[in-house]
């Protein structure tokens, strides 16, 4: 299994950097080009959620990590932050489309609270059905 890990500041300019890191890893490891757009979209949405929501109660933005694990038939992507965790937000600057976009783009996804605080979003992309 091939793995990689990237860390970014939770700032808007980090979203395209994370997206490019993930798609670069995927492309270099032979992930079919037909999947790259969906992977890029899902990663962008997950990282944007971190930037908008994870550190809203902190004086300065924190960091988030993006972990990749590529097996023969799946690409697993983990986006993790150490922020305040997922809670409803009446003053949200977004329209709330990020998680539904991830749900329709990835073959599966899950959101889990981290023991130390923060949130971990896990996405899985099935590579076996793409020729």
Secondary structure, DSSP 4 states (H G I P E B T S, - for coil): -EEEEEEEESSHHHHHHHHHHHHHHHHHTT--HHHHHHHHHHHHHHHHHIIIIITTTSSS--EEEEEEEE-SSEEEEEEEE-SS-----TT-SS-S-HHHHHHHHSSEEEEEE-TTSSEEEEEEEE-TT--
